[in-house]
Amino acid sequence: MVNQKALQLSVRVETWPIAGHFTISRGAKTEARVVVAELSDGEFQDPIIGRGECVPYARYGESVAAVAATLENLAQKVAAGLSHKEVQSALPAGAARNALDCAFWDLEAKRTGTPVYKLAGLAAPAPLITAFTISLGSPDAMAKAAKEAGARPLLKIKLGGEGDIERIAAIRDAVPHTELIIDANEGWTPDNLAANLDACAKAGVTLVEQPLHADADAALAEIQRPVPVCADESAHDTASLKALLGKYDAVNIKLDKTGGLTEALAMTREAQKLGLMTMTGCMVATSLSMAPAMLVAQSARFVDLDGPLLLARDRDNGLRYEGSRVYPPTRELWG
């Protein structure tokens, strides 16, 4: 086991430019800002370092500055022996705990020479097919972007604005055989929900993600859902799962919501017990964020780990992508 009392925690903020732009119903951005936590053993001249990356999300009341400060304020407790297990109660579910939890997993793997998947009692991870995101835009612009990505087997389409029915039709015309996931990012309303879901069903959409605001999603239990509906903003950790029953058919499990790999694995097991399909999702971030999510994604029905593909560049030793196929991380990256 890791000698907890020798650990030092350092925190930094990094900015990664996005290739082009990334637009959803809440707005557009041109860069990803991530917080990286590093755990090192001060007993060694050349210490082994465990890393974790998170993306603070304003929708959940987080900011980069606040998350970085939260982690920095834990440095003394980490040096005094705060354990990996104690992290789960020391921080709430969210971005800060994600970075620190994943750093502990990575450090233990490197110190013991045992991959994280073995430490977690999992099978060796295999390559997976990930969705590729098409940003919100005009019907013509989105159809053009979808056609350019048409060789990919699975596209995730960002919607959530006036004219979504026209966008759905234009994209399906552009890529008649590609599997489509629609992500409305809470941008629909109870008034247009049925019409939009009907348009998705006619277009052969596989899944619709978070159509309504989390505070208004009770309407999902009152209508027939012609396409399976997936919770994202309505679900954060294991405790939030039971409230989804009757409203959702699937849940998007993101480490920045669950607060790390530890809770994400527990949430996956419970979701599947409850009969919910699972998706493993991500924020726009580097391969360091995607690497632990690859372990959660092994049992997911849907995989959405294209964050690095949306960046102008990824970090060194990043995940290997061959088209839409993503490969497990190397030891140099994480785990």
C-alpha positions as CSV (number, residue, x, y, z in Angstrom):
1,M,0.0,0.0,0.0
2,V,1.0,3.6,-0.5
3,N,2.7,5.3,2.4
4,Q,0.1,8.0,2.9
5,K,2.2,10.2,5.2
6,A,4.9,10.8,2.6
7,L,2.5,12.2,0.0
8,Q,2.5,15.7,-1.4
9,L,-0.4,17.2,-3.3
10,S,0.2,19.8,-6.0
11,V,-2.5,21.4,-8.1
12,R,-2.4,23.3,-11.4
13,V,-4.8,24.8,-13.9
14,E,-4.2,24.1,-17.6
15,T,-5.8,25.6,-20.8
16,W,-6.3,23.5,-23.9
17,P,-7.5,25.1,-27.1
18,I,-10.5,23.5,-28.8
19,A,-10.2,22.8,-32.6
20,G,-12.7,25.3,-34.1
21,H,-15.5,25.7,-31.6
22,F,-17.8,23.7,-29.3
23,T,-21.4,24.8,-29.0
24,I,-24.3,23.4,-27.0
25,S,-27.6,24.8,-25.9
26,R,-25.9,26.8,-23.1
27,G,-23.4,28.5,-25.3
28,A,-20.0,28.1,-27.1
29,K,-16.4,27.9,-26.0
30,T,-13.0,27.8,-27.7
31,E,-10.9,26.3,-24.9
32,A,-11.0,23.6,-22.2
33,R,-9.8,24.6,-18.8
34,V,-8.9,21.7,-16.6
35,V,-7.5,21.2,-13.1
36,V,-4.8,18.6,-12.6
37,A,-4.0,17.1,-9.2
38,E,-0.7,15.4,-8.7
39,L,0.3,13.2,-5.8
40,S,4.0,12.5,-5.2
41,D,6.0,10.7,-2.6
42,G,8.4,13.1,-0.9
43,E,10.6,10.3,0.4
44,F,12.2,9.8,-3.0
45,Q,14.5,12.0,-4.9
46,D,12.8,11.1,-8.1
47,P,9.2,10.5,-6.9
48,I,6.5,8.5,-8.6
49,I,3.6,10.8,-9.4
50,G,-0.1,9.9,-9.6
51,R,-2.2,12.3,-11.7
52,G,-5.9,13.1,-12.0
53,E,-7.7,15.6,-14.2
54,C,-11.1,17.3,-13.8
55,V,-13.2,19.8,-15.6
56,P,-15.2,22.1,-13.2
57,Y,-18.7,22.8,-14.7
58,A,-20.6,26.0,-14.1
59,R,-23.9,24.2,-14.5
60,Y,-23.2,22.4,-11.2
61,G,-22.0,25.6,-9.4
62,E,-18.3,24.9,-10.0
63,S,-15.5,27.1,-11.2
64,V,-11.9,26.4,-12.0
65,A,-10.7,28.7,-9.3
66,A,-12.9,27.2,-6.6
67,V,-12.1,23.6,-7.5
68,A,-8.3,24.4,-7.6
69,A,-8.6,26.1,-4.2
70,T,-10.5,23.2,-2.7
71,L,-7.8,20.8,-3.7
72,E,-5.0,23.1,-2.5
73,N,-6.7,23.4,0.9
74,L,-6.4,19.6,1.2
75,A,-2.7,19.5,0.7
76,Q,-1.9,19.6,4.5
77,K,-4.4,16.8,5.2
78,V,-2.9,14.7,2.4
79,A,0.6,15.2,3.8
80,A,-0.8,14.2,7.2
81,G,-2.1,11.0,5.9
82,L,-5.5,11.5,4.3
83,S,-6.2,8.2,2.7
84,H,-7.8,7.3,-0.6
85,K,-10.8,5.9,1.2
86,E,-11.2,9.1,3.3
87,V,-11.2,11.2,0.1
88,Q,-14.7,9.8,-0.6
89,S,-16.1,11.6,2.5
90,A,-13.7,14.5,2.6
91,L,-15.1,15.9,-0.6
92,P,-18.6,15.8,-2.2
93,A,-19.2,14.3,-5.6
94,G,-17.9,16.6,-8.2
95,A,-14.8,17.7,-10.1
96,A,-12.4,18.2,-7.2
97,R,-12.9,14.8,-5.8
98,N,-12.6,13.3,-9.3
99,A,-9.1,14.7,-9.8
100,L,-7.9,13.6,-6.4
101,D,-9.6,10.2,-6.5
102,C,-8.0,9.4,-9.9
103,A,-4.6,10.7,-8.7
104,F,-4.7,8.2,-5.8
105,W,-5.6,5.3,-8.2
106,D,-2.8,6.3,-10.6
107,L,-0.2,6.6,-7.8
108,E,-1.1,3.2,-6.3
109,A,-0.9,1.6,-9.7
110,K,2.6,3.1,-10.3
111,R,3.9,2.3,-6.8
112,T,2.7,-1.3,-6.8
113,G,3.3,-2.0,-10.5
114,T,-0.3,-3.2,-10.7
115,P,-2.7,-1.7,-13.3
116,V,-5.7,0.1,-11.9
117,Y,-8.0,-2.4,-13.6
118,K,-6.5,-5.2,-11.5
119,L,-6.6,-3.0,-8.3
120,A,-10.3,-2.4,-9.0
121,G,-11.0,-6.1,-9.6
122,L,-11.9,-5.6,-13.3
123,A,-11.0,-7.4,-16.5
124,A,-8.3,-5.9,-18.8
125,P,-9.8,-3.0,-20.8
126,A,-10.4,-3.4,-24.5
127,P,-10.6,-0.8,-27.3
128,L,-14.0,0.8,-27.6
129,I,-16.0,2.7,-30.2
130,T,-16.7,6.2,-29.0
131,A,-19.3,8.7,-30.2
132,F,-18.1,11.8,-32.0
133,T,-19.8,15.1,-31.2
134,I,-21.4,17.5,-33.7
135,S,-21.9,21.0,-32.2
136,L,-25.1,22.9,-32.3
137,G,-25.6,25.1,-35.3
138,S,-27.9,25.7,-38.3
139,P,-29.4,22.7,-40.0
140,D,-27.2,23.1,-43.0
141,A,-24.0,23.6,-40.9
142,M,-24.8,20.5,-38.8
143,A,-25.6,18.4,-41.8
144,K,-22.3,19.4,-43.4
145,A,-20.4,18.5,-40.2
146,A,-22.2,15.2,-39.8
147,K,-21.5,14.3,-43.4
148,E,-17.8,15.1,-43.0
149,A,-17.8,12.7,-40.0
150,G,-20.0,10.2,-41.7
151,A,-17.4,7.5,-41.8
152,R,-17.7,7.3,-38.0
153,P,-20.2,4.7,-36.8
154,L,-21.7,6.8,-33.9
155,L,-22.4,10.6,-33.8
156,K,-23.6,12.6,-30.9
157,I,-25.7,15.5,-32.0
158,K,-26.0,18.6,-29.8
159,L,-29.4,20.1,-30.0
160,G,-31.6,22.3,-27.7
161,G,-32.8,25.2,-29.7
162,E,-35.6,26.4,-32.0
163,G,-35.6,24.4,-35.2
164,D,-34.4,21.1,-33.7
165,I,-36.8,19.1,-35.8
166,E,-35.3,20.6,-39.0
167,R,-31.8,19.9,-37.7
168,I,-32.7,16.2,-37.0
169,A,-34.1,15.8,-40.5
170,A,-31.2,17.5,-42.2
171,I,-28.6,15.4,-40.3
172,R,-30.4,12.1,-41.0
173,D,-30.5,13.0,-44.7
174,A,-26.8,13.7,-44.7
175,V,-25.9,10.4,-42.9
176,P,-28.7,8.0,-43.6
177,H,-26.9,4.9,-42.0
178,T,-25.0,6.4,-39.1
179,E,-26.2,5.7,-35.5
180,L,-27.2,8.9,-33.8
181,I,-27.5,10.0,-30.2
182,I,-29.3,13.3,-29.6
183,D,-28.1,15.5,-26.7
184,A,-30.5,18.4,-25.9
185,N,-28.6,19.6,-22.8
186,E,-31.8,20.5,-21.0
187,G,-32.8,22.7,-24.0
188,W,-36.3,21.3,-24.7
189,T,-39.5,22.0,-22.8
190,P,-42.5,19.9,-21.8
191,D,-44.4,21.7,-24.6
192,N,-42.1,20.6,-27.5
193,L,-40.9,17.3,-25.9
194,A,-43.4,15.0,-27.7
195,A,-42.9,16.6,-31.1
196,N,-39.1,16.5,-30.8
197,L,-39.1,12.9,-29.6
198,D,-41.4,11.9,-32.4
199,A,-39.0,13.5,-34.9
200,C,-36.1,11.5,-33.3
201,A,-38.1,8.3,-33.6
202,K,-38.9,8.9,-37.3
203,A,-35.2,9.6,-37.9
204,G,-34.2,6.3,-36.2
205,V,-32.3,8.0,-33.4
206,T,-30.9,5.5,-30.9
207,L,-31.0,7.6,-27.7
208,V,-32.0,11.1,-26.5
209,E,-30.0,12.6,-23.7
210,Q,-31.4,15.0,-21.1
211,P,-34.2,16.6,-23.1
212,L,-35.6,18.6,-20.2
213,H,-34.1,20.6,-17.4
214,A,-33.4,18.5,-14.4
215,D,-36.0,20.4,-12.4
216,A,-38.7,19.8,-15.0
217,D,-38.0,16.2,-15.9
218,A,-41.1,14.8,-14.2
219,A,-42.9,15.3,-17.5
220,L,-40.9,12.4,-18.9
221,A,-42.9,10.0,-16.7
222,E,-46.2,11.3,-18.1
223,I,-45.6,10.5,-21.8
224,Q,-44.8,7.5,-23.9
225,R,-41.1,7.6,-24.8
226,P,-40.7,6.4,-28.5
227,V,-36.9,6.7,-28.1
228,P,-35.0,5.7,-25.0
229,V,-34.1,8.8,-22.9
230,C,-30.9,9.1,-20.9
231,A,-30.3,11.2,-17.8
232,D,-27.2,13.4,-17.6
233,E,-27.8,16.6,-15.6
234,S,-30.5,14.7,-13.6
235,A,-28.0,12.2,-12.3
236,H,-24.7,12.6,-10.4
237,D,-23.9,9.7,-8.1
238,T,-25.3,6.4,-6.9
239,A,-27.8,8.1,-4.6
240,S,-29.4,9.9,-7.5
241,L,-30.3,6.8,-9.4
242,K,-33.6,5.7,-7.9
243,A,-35.2,9.1,-8.7
244,L,-34.6,8.3,-12.4
245,L,-36.9,5.3,-12.5
246,G,-40.0,5.8,-14.6
247,K,-38.5,8.9,-16.3
248,Y,-35.3,7.6,-17.9
249,D,-34.2,4.5,-19.6
250,A,-30.4,5.1,-19.3
251,V,-27.9,7.2,-17.3
252,N,-24.8,9.1,-18.4
253,I,-22.0,8.4,-15.9
254,K,-19.3,11.0,-15.9
255,L,-16.4,11.0,-13.5
256,D,-16.6,14.8,-13.1
257,K,-20.2,14.3,-11.7
258,T,-19.6,11.1,-9.6
259,G,-16.4,12.5,-8.1
260,G,-14.0,10.0,-9.5
261,L,-13.5,6.4,-10.6
262,T,-14.4,4.9,-7.3
263,E,-18.0,6.2,-7.3
264,A,-18.4,5.8,-11.0
265,L,-17.8,2.1,-10.7
266,A,-20.2,1.8,-7.9
267,M,-22.8,3.9,-9.7
268,T,-22.4,1.7,-12.8
269,R,-23.1,-1.5,-10.8
270,E,-26.2,0.0,-9.2
271,A,-27.6,1.4,-12.4
272,Q,-27.4,-1.9,-14.1
273,K,-29.1,-3.6,-11.1
274,L,-31.9,-1.1,-11.5
275,G,-32.3,-2.0,-15.2
276,L,-30.9,1.3,-16.5
277,M,-28.6,1.3,-19.6
278,T,-25.4,3.1,-19.0
279,M,-23.4,5.6,-21.0
280,T,-19.9,6.7,-20.1
281,G,-19.5,10.3,-20.9
282,C,-17.0,13.1,-20.6
283,M,-16.4,16.8,-20.6
284,V,-14.2,18.4,-23.2
285,A,-10.8,17.5,-21.8
286,T,-7.5,15.7,-22.4
287,S,-6.7,12.0,-22.4
288,L,-5.9,12.2,-18.7
289,S,-9.6,12.7,-18.0
290,M,-10.6,10.0,-20.4
291,A,-8.2,7.3,-19.2
292,P,-10.0,6.3,-16.0
293,A,-13.3,6.6,-17.7
294,M,-12.2,3.9,-20.1
295,L,-12.5,1.4,-17.3
296,V,-16.1,2.5,-16.5
297,A,-16.9,2.4,-20.3
298,Q,-16.1,-1.3,-20.6
299,S,-19.6,-2.3,-19.5
300,A,-21.4,0.7,-20.9
301,R,-24.0,0.4,-23.7
302,F,-22.9,3.8,-25.1
303,V,-19.5,5.4,-25.0
304,D,-18.8,9.1,-25.4
305,L,-15.1,9.7,-24.7
306,D,-14.2,12.0,-27.6
307,G,-13.0,14.9,-25.6
308,P,-9.4,14.8,-26.9
309,L,-10.7,14.6,-30.5
310,L,-12.3,18.0,-30.0
311,L,-9.0,19.7,-28.9
312,A,-6.5,21.4,-31.1
313,R,-3.9,19.1,-29.5
314,D,-3.8,16.5,-26.7
315,R,-1.2,16.0,-24.0
316,D,1.8,13.8,-24.5
317,N,1.2,10.0,-24.3
318,G,-2.5,10.6,-24.9
319,L,-5.0,7.9,-25.7
320,R,-4.7,6.4,-29.2
321,Y,-7.6,7.0,-31.4
322,E,-8.0,5.3,-34.8
323,G,-11.1,6.9,-36.2
324,S,-13.7,6.3,-33.6
325,R,-11.9,3.4,-31.9
326,V,-10.2,4.5,-28.7
327,Y,-7.5,2.3,-27.0
328,P,-6.8,1.9,-23.3
329,P,-4.2,4.2,-21.7
330,T,-0.5,3.4,-21.5
331,R,1.2,3.4,-18.1
332,E,2.9,6.7,-19.1
333,L,-0.5,8.4,-19.2
334,W,-2.4,6.9,-16.3
335,G,-3.1,3.7,-14.4
